[in-house]
Amino acid sequence: MKKLVVKVNLHDDRDRSKAMQVVSGFGGIGSLSMDSKDNKLTVSGDFDPVKVVNKLRKSWHTEIVSVGAAKEDDGKKDDQVANLVKAYEAYYSSPVTYYCVPPEETPNCVIC
């Protein structure tokens, strides 16, 4: 997991949405957030930061603020998700129903 923070020179909302769309097209992006006040784009996940920055630089002036390993939440988020899944399964448990269908008996037909 990597975390990339870049400062992108964006002029309006259209540029912001285009930049977000360009970055979200890469594989392995876990989360993407934009700070409109500082024009900082934060990308985290399992991706190649060089490719992301090169793609952004083709359209906008881009400065790298930081690149590094993403901080782990010590599994707290995974535990919360697991607890939610267990609660959902407990609340919406569907009983398993088995049906026994006897084989059909064919009557003795005689055609005269």
N, C-alpha and C positions, 0 to 999 in steps of 0.2 A: 504494500500500500504506500503510495506516494502522495504528497501534497504539493501543489504548485500554486503560487500566488503571483499574478502578473498584473501590471498596471497597463490598461489599454486606453488609448486616447479615443473615446467615443463621444460623438456629438449629440445624438438624440436617441429616443427610445427605439427607433428602427435599427440603428447600429447595435444597440445593446441586444436586441432580440436576435439579430443576425449572428453576432459573436457567440451568443449562447447556443444557437442552433449549430454553428460550425463546430464548436467544441463538443457538443453532445453527440455528434456523429461518430466520434472516435469510439473504438471498442474498449471496454474496461473502465469507463468512467463511472465512479461510484456516486459522487455527489458534485453538484455544480452550484455555485452561488455568486452573486454579483453585488458588490457594494457600490451603489450609484453615486454616493457622495464623493468617494475617493477614486472611482472608476477602477476598482480592483476586482479582478475575477479570480475566484478560488476554486480550484479543481482538485478533487481527491479520488483515488482509486488505483487500479492497477493498469497504468497506461504509460506511454513514452512521452515525457515532457518536451523533448526536443521537437517531436512532430507537431505537438499542440502549439508551441510557440511559433514554429515556422509557418504553420497554417494561419495563425492570427496576424503575423507580420506581413503576409501577402496583401492584407486589406487595411490594416490599421497600424499605427505606431505603437509598439509593444515593448515594455520594459519588464524584465524579470525581477520581482521583489524577493521571492524566496522559493527554493526547491528543497524538499527533504522528505523524510519518512513521516507518514501521518501518525498522529498520536492514537493509541488504542484506548478504548474505554474500559479496559480490564474486563471485558466480557459482560458488562452491565447491560448493554443494549441487547446482546444475544439472550441474556437471561430474561429480560423483559419480553422479548418476542416469544420465547419459549413459554413463558407464563401465559401470555395472551392466547397462544395456540392451544394450550391445555385447557384454558377456561372456555374457549370457543368450542372445542371438541366435547367438553363436559356438558355445555349448555345445549348444543345442537347434536347430541348423540342420536344416531339413527339406528334403530334395532335391525339386526340381520334377520331376514325372513326367508325361510326355505319352503319351497313348494314341492310336494310329491305328486307327480302326475302318473296315474296308473296307465299302463299300456292299453291302447285301444284294442278291443276285441272285434275281429271281423266276423260278421255273421256268415253262416254257411249259405252261400247263394248257389242256387242251381238254376241254370238257364235251360229251359226246355225248348 
